[in-house]
Structures are given as structure tokens and as C-alpha cells.
Amino acid sequence: MIGKRAGKSVVGAAAYRAGVSLQSEYLGLQFDYSRKVGVACSAILLSANASSWMADRKLLWNAVEKIEKRKDATLVREIKVALTCELSLEQNKALL
């Protein structure tokens, strides 16, 4: 879980996991993980009725940080999935 209580930033966490650079409007900080190696795939999966602006990583995670006012709010729950090495990257993506 990533929340405000631990002083973490969901924008920073998203930037790290995707291996990109994102600006946190809430904290006024730039999180640059664009030199991170080993990120095979990064995607935002949206439901059919989600707004199209949510596909933009910067807009999505800054909105999440902005909307919650409580100091002890849980903003993100991370789920780790182990994929099989016998399948190709494309097959693993299809499996997910």
C-alpha cells in the first residue's frame, strides 16, 4: 500500500515502476527514473467507461494525490504478479 502516512508519493511510485519522469504537482517535486533499466512493459489498463484523460500517467497519478485530503489515506494498492519465463513477453501480456 502506498499512502500519505508514510510520506510517500504515488506520482513518485508510478514514475519508478514505469521507468519514466513525472512531476508531482502536490509536492512540487520531479521524479525522474527514465534511466532505470529492466522495465519490460508499462501500461495503464482502464475500464470501458473510464475517462480518456486517465490514460495519461501524469494526469492520473496527480489527480489521485490531489483528491485525497486525509493524512493517513491509502492511495494505491500494489499487486505483484509472477509470470512464467517459458512464455514470451507478448504471451505474458496476453495472459495478464
SULDAWO-V831800 format. One line per field, one symbol per residue. burial: 1 if it has 9 or more other ideal C-beta (glycine too) atoms within 8 Angstrom, else 0. Layout:
BEGIN
burial = ???
END
This chain:
BEGIN
burial = 011100011111111101111111110000101000001000000000000001001111110110010000101100000000000000010000
END
